[in-house]
């Protein structure tokens, strides 16, 4: 019995169950008609047709229309049949009110049925999306894990070659090995970025916050990218705005994640700067916020691209953009916003672009 009622509620009925509903409606009509036509017209039992209308709403719109039309017609027909008494205005008024009640019931039941169908469809869509998201997350996790393992093995093998464990290495071979190692590390970083993006989208970004000096983070990241920039004949410099002296820019943040932001923005600048150009890191701030700007000397950014730079997988269509995943800037935005900051991009005149971010300042460590 409960399973039958549940199926009625979900509008999933077999042929036998639909037949049972029609039988209940017919029986209900017979009982109400008997009460109507065996009593004087001033006794109005037409309201009892509401039960049949509600049952019909579990079938389809046509069934609701037919049952409502029949119920309204029979309610009014009782004014003429059996015709043993004179009809007075109060009796007509009562039956018209009953007919209006039946029509309102039909309208509301049909509207409720449509709402239930919309809710069921939405729930099915959500379940489908959740299942798709889980499958996507599992696929990405498995894929990135399977990719990381051979990459790490290849990098370790190249290190062994560099150390001479397989024999002497000529200068030319050493340059080739360095290039291969750098390429493998870039691929590994891309794989980790893809995994992080999907993990953040699914679980959110968890920060391990502590007082961090942005100057220290910038210097370490610049040191790791110096060789990459030198290979492309690009100079990376660090300055402190209007000041010529080293200073500290303290924020409350996650050291590792902020390092990734610096790395992403600097690599973006290196990728989009011509050979012989430079990428400049400018640090500045005030008592309330710290500001970091990365300036490059590339081709700049078109006005159409500016609003979309930090979207996931966006790579742009101008000559400025080198081929990549389109995830570095997106991930940087996620990290900065998780720290309560903002990140933006601007065009420079006459050449190049500026990527900057602002974070709330905090008191330095004592």
C-alpha positions in Angstrom: 0.0 0.0 0.0 2.8 2.5 1.0 4.7 1.7 -2.2 1.6 2.4 -4.3 1.0 5.7 -2.6 4.7 6.6 -3.1 4.4 5.8 -6.8 1.3 8.0 -7.0 3.2 10.8 -5.4 6.1 10.5 -7.8 3.7 10.2 -10.8 5.2 6.8 -11.7 2.2 4.5 -12.2 1.7 1.1 -13.8 -1.3 0.3 -16.0 -3.0 -1.6 -13.1 -2.4 1.3 -10.7 -3.9 3.8 -13.2 -6.9 1.5 -13.6 -7.3 1.4 -9.8 -7.3 5.3 -9.7 -10.0 5.4 -12.4 -12.0 2.8 -10.5 -11.8 4.9 -7.3 -12.8 8.1 -9.2 -15.8 6.3 -10.7 -16.9 4.9 -7.3 -16.5 8.3 -5.8 -18.7 9.8 -8.5 -21.4 7.2 -8.0 -21.5 7.8 -4.2 -21.7 11.6 -4.6 -24.3 11.4 -7.4 -26.5 9.2 -5.1 -26.2 11.7 -2.3 -27.0 14.6 -4.7 -29.9 13.1 -6.6 -31.6 11.3 -3.6 -31.8 14.5 -1.5 -33.4 17.9 -2.1 -31.4 20.4 -4.3 -30.7 22.7 -1.3 -28.4 20.0 0.1 -25.2 20.4 -1.8 -22.8 17.4 -1.9 -20.9 18.5 -5.0 -17.9 19.6 -2.8 -17.2 15.9 -2.4 -16.1 15.7 -6.0 -12.9 17.4 -4.9 -11.5 14.0 -3.8 -12.0 12.7 -7.4 -10.3 15.8 -8.9 -7.3 15.4 -6.6 -6.9 11.8 -7.6 -7.3 12.7 -11.3 -4.4 15.2 -10.9 -2.1 12.2 -10.4 -2.9 11.0 -13.9 -2.7 13.8 -16.4 -4.1 17.2 -17.4 -6.8 15.6 -19.6 -8.1 13.5 -16.8 -8.3 16.6 -14.5 -10.2 18.5 -17.1 -12.7 15.7 -17.8 -13.4 14.9 -14.1 -13.8 18.6 -13.3 -16.1 19.2 -16.2 -18.2 16.2 -15.2 -18.3 17.2 -11.5 -19.4 20.8 -12.3 -22.0 19.6 -14.8 -23.5 17.1 -12.4 -23.6 19.6 -9.6 -25.5 22.1 -11.8 -27.7 19.4 -13.3 -29.1 18.6 -9.9 -31.0 21.9 -10.1 -33.1 20.4 -12.9 -33.2 16.7 -12.0 -35.2 15.2 -10.4 -37.2 18.5 -10.6 -39.6 17.8 -7.8 -39.2 21.1 -6.1 -39.0 24.7 -7.3 -35.5 26.2 -7.6 -34.8 29.3 -5.4 -31.9 31.8 -5.7 -30.0 30.6 -2.5 -29.9 27.1 -3.9 -28.5 28.3 -7.2 -26.0 30.4 -5.4 -24.8 27.5 -3.2 -24.3 25.3 -6.3 -22.5 28.0 -8.2 -20.1 28.4 -5.2 -19.6 24.6 -5.2 -18.8 24.7 -8.9 -16.3 27.6 -8.4 -14.7 25.5 -5.6 -14.3 22.6 -8.0 -12.7 24.8 -10.6 -10.3 26.3 -8.1 -9.4 22.8 -6.9 -8.7 21.7 -10.4 -6.5 24.7 -11.1 -4.5 24.4 -7.9 -4.1 20.6 -8.2 -2.8 21.0 -11.8 -0.5 23.7 -10.8 0.8 21.6 -7.9 1.3 18.7 -10.3 3.4 20.9 -12.6 5.4 22.1 -9.6 6.0 18.5 -8.4 7.2 17.6 -11.9 9.5 20.6 -12.0 10.9 19.7 -8.6 11.4 16.1 -9.6 13.1 17.1 -12.8 15.4 19.5 -10.9 16.3 16.9 -8.4 17.1 14.4 -11.2 19.3 17.1 -12.8 21.1 17.7 -9.5 21.7 14.0 -9.0 23.0 13.7 -12.5 25.3 16.7 -12.0 26.5 15.4 -8.7 27.2 12.0 -10.3 29.0 13.6 -13.2 31.0 15.8 -10.8 32.1 12.7 -8.8 33.0 10.9 -12.0 35.0 13.9 -13.2 36.8 14.2 -9.9 37.6 10.5 -9.8 38.8 10.7 -13.4 41.0 13.7 -12.8 42.5 12.3 -9.6 43.3 9.0 -11.3 44.7 10.6 -14.4 46.9 13.1 -12.5 48.2 10.3 -10.2 49.0 8.1 -13.2 50.8 11.0 -14.9 52.7 12.1 -11.8 54.3 8.7 -11.2 56.1 8.4 -14.6 57.1 12.1 -14.5 58.7 11.8 -11.1 60.5 8.7 -12.3 61.7 10.4 -15.4 63.0 13.4 -13.4 64.8 11.2 -10.9 66.4 9.3 -13.8 67.6 12.5 -15.4 69.1 13.6 -12.0 71.0 10.3 -12.0 72.4 11.1 -15.4 73.4 14.5 -14.3 75.3 13.0 -11.3 77.2 10.7 -13.7 75.8 7.5 -12.3 75.5 6.1 -15.8 78.8 7.4 -17.1 80.4 10.7 -17.9 78.2 13.5 -19.3 79.4 15.9 -21.9 78.6 19.6 -21.6 76.2 19.3 -24.6 74.5 16.3 -23.0 74.2 18.2 -19.7 72.3 21.0 -21.5 70.0 18.6 -23.1 69.3 16.9 -19.8 68.7 20.2 -18.1 66.2 21.1 -20.8 64.4 17.7 -20.5 64.3 18.1 -16.7 62.9 21.6 -16.9 60.2 20.3 -19.4 59.3 17.4 -17.1 59.0 19.8 -14.1 56.8 22.1 -16.0 54.5 19.2 -17.0 54.5 18.0 -13.4 53.5 21.4 -12.2 50.7 21.6 -14.8 49.4 18.2 -13.6 49.4 19.3 -10.0 47.6 22.5 -11.0 44.8 20.6 -12.7 44.4 18.4 -9.6 44.4 21.4 -7.3 41.8 23.3 -9.4 39.4 20.4 -9.3 40.1 19.7 -5.6 39.4 23.4 -4.7 36.2 23.4 -6.8 35.0 20.3 -5.0 36.2 20.8 -1.4 37.2 24.4 -1.2 40.7 25.8 -0.4 42.1 25.1 3.1 44.7 27.6 4.1 47.4 27.1 6.7 47.8 30.8 7.7 50.6 32.4 9.6 52.4 35.8 9.3 54.2 35.7 5.9 56.7 38.2 4.5 55.8 38.7 0.9 59.3 39.9 0.2 60.7 36.5 1.2 58.2 34.7 -0.9 59.0 36.8 -3.9 62.8 36.4 -3.5 62.5 32.6 -3.3 60.2 32.3 -6.3 62.4 34.5 -8.4 65.4 32.4 -7.4 63.7 29.2 -8.7 62.7 30.9 -12.0 65.9 32.6 -12.7 67.3 29.8 -14.9 64.1 29.5 -16.9 64.1 33.3 -17.5 67.8 33.3 -18.4 67.2 30.5 -21.0 64.7 32.9 -22.7 67.0 35.9 -22.3 64.6 37.6 -19.9 65.6 39.5 -16.8 63.5 39.3 -13.6 64.0 42.2 -11.2 62.6 43.0 -7.7 62.1 46.6 -6.4 60.1 48.3 -3.7 58.4 51.1 -5.6 59.7 54.5 -4.7 62.1 53.1 -2.1 65.5 51.7 -2.9 65.8 49.8 0.4 64.6 46.3 1.2 61.5 46.3 3.3 59.1 43.8 4.7 55.5 43.3 3.6 53.7 41.2 6.2 50.4 39.4 5.6 48.5 36.6 7.4 48.5 33.9 4.8 49.5 30.5 3.6 53.2 30.6 2.6 53.0 27.7 0.1 49.8 29.0 -1.7 51.1 32.6 -1.9 54.3 31.2 -3.4 52.2 29.5 -6.1 50.5 32.9 -6.9 54.0 34.5 -7.4 55.1 31.6 -9.5 52.0 31.6 -11.7 52.1 35.4 -12.3 55.9 35.4 -12.9 55.7 32.5 -15.3 52.8 34.3 -17.1 55.0 37.4 -17.4 58.0 35.3 -18.6 55.9 33.5 -21.2 54.5 36.7 -22.6 57.7 38.8 -22.7 59.9 39.0 -25.8 63.5 37.8 -25.7 65.7 40.4 -24.3 62.9 41.9 -22.3 62.3 42.0 -18.5 59.7 41.1 -15.9 59.6 43.4 -12.9 58.2 42.6 -9.4 57.1 45.8 -7.6 56.3 45.5 -3.9 54.5 48.2 -1.9 51.9 48.7 0.7 50.5 50.7 3.6 49.4 50.1 7.1 46.2 48.4 5.9 47.2 46.5 2.8 50.2 45.1 0.9 50.3 45.3 -2.9 52.3 43.2 -5.4 52.6 44.1 -9.1 54.2 42.0 -11.8 55.0 44.0 -14.9 56.0 42.5 -18.2 57.1 43.9 -21.5 54.9 41.8 -23.8 52.2 42.7 -26.3 49.7 43.8 -23.7 46.1 42.6 -23.3 43.1 43.5 -25.5 40.1 45.2 -23.8 37.9 42.2 -24.7 40.2 39.8 -22.9 40.6 41.8 -19.6 37.3 40.7 -18.0 38.0 37.0 -18.7 41.7 36.6 -17.8 41.0 34.9 -14.5 38.4 32.5 -15.7 39.0 28.8 -15.7 40.6 27.4 -18.9 40.6 30.9 -20.6 43.6 31.3 -22.9 42.6 34.3 -24.9 43.0 34.8 -28.6 45.6 37.5 -29.0 49.3 37.2 -29.9 50.1 37.8 -26.2 49.0 34.4 -24.9 51.3 31.5 -25.0 49.8 28.1 -25.1 48.9 26.7 -21.7 46.1 25.2 -19.6 44.4 28.5 -18.7 44.4 27.4 -15.1 47.3 29.4 -13.6 45.5 32.8 -13.4 42.3 31.1 -12.3 44.0 29.3 -9.5 45.8 32.5 -8.4 42.5 34.3 -8.2 41.1 31.5 -6.0 44.0 31.7 -3.7 44.0 35.5 -3.4 40.3 35.7 -2.8 40.5 32.9 -0.1 43.0 35.2 1.7 40.5 38.1 1.6 42.3 39.9 -1.2 41.7 41.0 -4.7 43.6 40.4 -8.0 43.4 42.3 -11.2 45.2 43.0 -14.5 45.9 46.1 -16.5 47.4 47.2 -19.8 50.7 49.2 -19.7 51.6 52.0 -22.0 53.0 51.6 -24.6 53.8 47.9 -24.2 53.2 45.1 -21.7 50.8 44.2 -19.0 50.5 44.4 -15.2 49.1 41.7 -13.0 48.6 42.8 -9.4 47.1 41.6 -6.1 46.3 43.3 -2.8 46.2 41.5 0.6 45.3 42.8 4.0 48.4 43.7 6.0 49.2 42.3 9.4 51.6 43.1 12.2 55.1 41.6 11.7 56.5 38.9 13.9 58.1 40.3 17.1 
